[in-house]
Amino acid sequence: MDRQQTPKIVVIGGGTGLSVMLRGLKEKPVNITAIVTVADDGGSSGILRSEMQMPPPGDIRNVLTALADVEPLLSQILQYRFQAGTGLAGHSLGNLILAALTDITGDFVKGVQEMNRVFAVRGRVLPAANEAIILKAEMEDGSVVEGESKIPQALGRIKRLTIEPADVTPLADALQAIREADAILCGPGSLYTSVLPNLLVPQIAQEIVNSAAVKMFICNVMTQPGETDNYSVSDHLDAIHAHLGHHLFDYVLVNNGEIPPQVQAKYAEQGSKAVHLDLDEVTKRGYRVIADKLVLFRTYLRHDAEKLSEHIYQLVESWMSRKR
């Protein structure tokens, strides 16, 4: 495939799941742009967000590290978290580097661009906006929880998510990347604190709707306590539709591999269980489903990045060949 035909893939989300997938996807002959959430307010990111008046760097750092074409030791350094030191304990070195680059360049987006260059990132990593956003969740009991880190801790059922400022300006490069994309992927990642925060940034969802790209939703393998308790695959899709008023995706990629009982028991202790694939409900809504054994188990369940990336690449190739 020549350079002109190299598929342009836009990946939208945040969190560990997205980074795992990108480690596999970057090995394919594709041009990746990752649009990453700026809603984190906990831990190192929350401190830097408050003290440096900058967007939170944590999700950006994770994605940059996943896409960086560097020695494994350098990736470890970027992810290194200090365990001791007054004012230093808890901070990730990668977060501090991004904070330094923001200070040097005078702009968070420029700082991210420099980190893209310095760490030989395969593709581009862009924040969804050039300022931090605040998440607010209206719960089904009528209470309102503010802050990305506090929403899961409330352990209630979320009725509605909003962002502040509601009229935050989306990054122009992010909108342009969506317009030029051959494929758009959302997830995997926390539905209410990684995926929806990006889609609620003005214009982003509308650009996805307008796009002629193939659009995919990669569903989480397990439910998340305080976010998606007892959610099926269709519940995830319904929540997105309810917030945006649009049918965003053509395909849903979901795990149907068996999860060993001992692993299920370990997750059940944390209030988490496998996301049920209610195939009839999903297809009834007009989505096409790609189901396969997409998980690996080490310390935690993770998507099988290689197998997931192969499914994505085949779908993109098929979509593009139809357009030729």
C-alpha positions in Angstrom: 0.0 0.0 0.0 1.5 3.3 -1.0 1.6 6.3 1.3 -1.3 8.0 -0.3 -3.5 5.0 0.4 -2.4 4.5 4.0 -5.6 4.6 6.0 -6.1 7.5 8.3 -7.5 6.3 11.6 -8.8 8.6 14.3 -9.0 7.0 17.8 -11.0 8.8 20.4 -10.9 8.2 24.2 -8.5 7.9 27.1 -7.4 5.6 29.8 -5.5 2.3 29.9 -7.7 0.4 27.4 -7.0 2.8 24.7 -3.3 2.7 25.2 -3.3 -1.1 25.1 -5.1 -1.1 21.8 -2.8 1.5 20.3 0.3 -0.6 21.1 -1.1 -3.1 18.6 -2.6 -0.7 16.1 0.6 1.2 15.6 2.2 -1.9 14.2 -0.2 -1.8 11.2 0.4 0.3 8.1 -1.9 3.1 9.2 -1.7 6.8 10.0 -3.1 7.3 13.6 -4.4 10.4 15.2 -5.5 9.9 18.8 -7.9 12.5 20.3 -7.7 12.3 24.1 -9.8 13.4 27.0 -8.8 16.4 29.1 -11.2 15.7 32.0 -9.0 13.9 34.5 -8.9 15.6 37.9 -7.3 13.0 40.1 -3.8 12.1 41.3 -0.8 13.7 39.6 -2.9 15.0 36.7 -5.3 16.7 39.1 -2.5 18.4 41.0 -0.8 19.7 37.9 -4.1 20.8 36.4 -4.8 22.8 39.6 -1.3 24.2 40.3 -0.1 24.8 36.7 -3.5 25.9 35.3 -3.1 23.4 32.5 -5.1 20.5 31.0 -4.5 17.2 32.8 -1.6 15.4 31.2 -2.1 11.8 32.4 -4.3 10.3 29.6 -2.2 12.2 27.0 1.0 10.7 28.5 -0.4 7.2 28.4 -1.3 7.5 24.7 2.1 9.2 23.8 3.9 6.3 25.6 1.9 3.7 23.7 2.6 5.3 20.4 6.2 6.3 21.0 8.8 4.5 18.9 11.5 4.3 21.6 13.4 1.8 23.7 11.3 0.0 26.3 13.4 1.6 29.1 12.4 5.0 27.9 8.7 4.0 28.0 9.2 2.8 31.5 10.8 6.2 32.4 7.8 8.1 31.0 5.5 6.0 33.1 7.6 6.0 36.2 5.8 7.2 39.3 7.7 8.7 42.2 7.1 6.8 45.5 8.7 9.4 47.8 9.6 13.0 48.1 7.7 15.9 49.4 5.6 17.3 46.6 7.0 14.6 44.2 5.4 11.4 45.5 2.6 10.3 43.2 3.7 12.2 40.2 4.5 10.5 36.9 7.7 11.6 35.3 5.9 11.8 31.9 3.3 14.2 33.4 6.1 16.4 34.7 7.8 16.4 31.3 4.5 17.5 29.7 4.1 20.2 32.4 7.6 21.4 31.7 7.0 21.5 27.9 3.8 23.4 28.4 5.7 26.0 30.5 8.5 26.2 28.0 6.3 26.6 24.9 3.6 28.6 26.7 0.9 26.3 25.4 -0.3 22.8 26.3 -1.0 21.8 22.6 2.5 23.0 21.6 3.9 21.0 24.5 2.1 17.9 23.3 3.4 18.5 19.8 6.9 18.7 21.0 6.5 15.5 23.0 5.2 13.9 19.8 8.4 14.9 18.0 10.9 14.2 20.7 9.6 10.7 21.4 9.1 9.7 17.8 5.4 9.1 18.1 3.9 7.0 15.4 1.1 9.3 14.4 -0.3 12.3 16.3 -1.7 12.7 19.8 -4.1 15.6 20.3 -6.1 16.8 23.3 -9.8 17.2 22.5 -9.5 20.8 23.7 -6.8 23.2 24.8 -8.3 23.6 28.2 -9.3 21.3 31.0 -13.0 20.4 31.3 -15.0 19.5 34.4 -17.4 16.6 34.3 -20.7 16.7 36.1 -22.9 13.6 36.4 -26.6 13.9 37.3 -27.5 10.6 39.0 -30.8 8.8 38.9 -31.5 9.8 42.5 -31.3 13.5 41.5 -27.9 14.2 43.1 -25.1 15.8 41.1 -21.5 14.6 41.3 -18.7 16.9 40.0 -15.3 15.7 39.0 -14.0 12.8 36.9 -12.4 11.1 39.8 -15.5 11.4 42.1 -18.1 10.1 39.6 -17.3 6.4 39.9 -16.9 6.8 43.7 -20.5 7.9 44.1 -21.5 4.3 43.2 -24.9 5.5 41.8 -26.5 5.0 38.4 -25.6 7.9 36.0 -28.6 9.6 34.3 -26.8 12.4 32.4 -23.2 13.6 31.9 -22.4 17.2 31.1 -19.1 19.1 30.7 -18.1 22.6 31.8 -17.5 24.8 30.1 -20.3 23.5 27.8 -19.0 25.7 25.0 -15.4 24.7 25.3 -13.6 25.2 22.0 -12.6 21.9 20.3 -9.1 21.7 18.9 -9.2 22.6 15.2 -6.6 19.9 14.3 -8.9 17.3 16.0 -11.9 18.4 13.9 -9.8 18.4 10.8 -8.4 14.9 11.5 -12.0 13.6 11.9 -13.0 15.2 8.5 -10.0 13.5 6.8 -10.4 10.1 8.5 -11.0 6.8 6.7 -11.9 5.2 10.1 -13.0 6.5 13.4 -12.8 4.4 16.6 -14.2 5.2 20.0 -13.0 3.2 23.0 -12.1 1.0 24.7 -12.2 3.0 27.9 -14.5 4.2 30.7 -17.8 5.1 29.1 -18.6 8.2 31.2 -15.1 9.4 32.1 -13.1 8.6 28.9 -15.3 8.2 25.9 -18.3 10.5 26.4 -16.2 13.5 27.6 -14.6 13.7 24.2 -17.9 13.3 22.3 -19.5 16.0 24.4 -16.9 18.6 23.3 -18.8 20.8 20.8 -18.6 19.8 17.1 -16.8 16.5 17.7 -19.8 14.3 17.6 -21.3 16.2 14.7 -18.1 15.8 12.7 -18.3 12.1 13.3 -21.9 12.0 12.1 -20.9 13.9 9.0 -17.9 11.8 8.2 -18.0 9.1 5.5 -15.4 7.1 7.4 -16.2 3.6 8.8 -17.0 4.1 12.5 -16.4 1.6 15.2 -17.1 1.3 18.9 -14.8 -1.0 20.9 -16.7 -2.1 23.9 -15.1 -2.7 27.3 -14.7 -6.3 28.4 -15.9 -5.7 32.0 -18.4 -3.4 33.6 -17.0 -0.6 35.8 -18.3 0.0 39.3 -20.0 3.4 39.6 -20.2 3.8 35.9 -21.6 0.9 34.0 -22.9 -1.5 36.6 -24.8 -4.3 35.0 -24.5 -2.7 31.5 -24.9 -4.8 28.4 -23.3 -3.9 25.1 -26.5 -2.3 24.0 -26.7 -0.2 27.2 -23.3 1.3 26.3 -24.5 2.2 22.9 -27.9 3.5 24.2 -26.0 5.8 26.7 -24.0 7.4 23.9 -27.1 7.8 21.7 -29.1 9.4 24.6 -26.3 11.9 25.2 -25.7 12.9 21.6 -29.0 12.1 19.8 -27.1 10.4 17.0 -26.4 6.9 15.8 -22.6 7.2 15.6 -21.2 3.8 14.8 -21.4 1.2 12.0 -19.6 -1.6 13.8 -19.3 -2.7 17.4 -16.2 -4.8 18.3 -16.8 -6.9 21.4 -15.3 -9.8 23.3 -17.2 -13.1 23.3 -14.3 -15.2 24.6 -14.9 -17.1 27.8 -13.4 -15.5 31.0 -12.1 -18.1 33.4 -14.3 -18.5 36.6 -11.4 -17.6 38.9 -10.9 -14.3 36.9 -14.6 -13.5 37.1 -14.5 -14.1 40.8 -11.6 -11.7 41.2 -13.4 -9.0 39.4 -16.7 -9.7 41.2 -14.9 -8.8 44.5 -14.6 -5.3 43.0 -18.2 -5.2 41.8 -17.3 -5.8 38.2 -18.5 -8.5 35.7 -18.3 -9.3 32.0 -20.2 -7.0 29.7 -23.1 -9.1 28.3 -23.3 -9.2 24.5 -27.1 -8.9 23.9 -26.6 -9.5 20.2 -30.3 -9.3 19.2 -30.6 -5.9 20.9 -27.4 -4.5 19.3 -28.3 -5.7 15.8 -31.9 -4.4 16.2 -30.4 -1.0 16.7 -28.7 -1.2 13.3 -25.1 -2.0 14.4 -23.0 -4.7 12.9 -21.2 -6.8 15.4 -17.7 -8.2 15.2 -17.4 -10.7 18.1 -14.2 -12.7 18.9 -12.1 -13.8 21.8 -10.4 -10.4 22.3 -9.0 -10.7 25.8 -5.8 -11.7 27.5 -5.3 -12.2 31.2 -2.2 -11.3 33.1 -2.6 -9.4 36.3 -5.7 -7.8 34.8 -7.9 -8.5 31.8 -6.7 -6.6 28.8 -7.8 -6.5 25.2 -5.7 -8.7 22.9 -4.1 -5.7 21.1 -2.8 -7.8 18.2 -6.1 -9.6 17.5 -8.2 -6.4 18.0 -5.9 -4.4 15.7 -6.2 -7.1 13.0 -10.0 -6.9 13.1 -9.8 -3.1 12.9 -7.4 -3.2 10.0 -9.4 -5.7 8.0 -12.6 -3.6 8.5 -10.8 -0.4 7.3 -9.3 -2.2 4.3 -12.7 -3.6 3.3 -14.3 -0.2 3.7 -11.7 1.6 1.7 -11.7 -1.0 -1.1 -15.5 -0.4 -1.5 -14.8 3.3 -2.0 -12.1 2.8 -4.6 
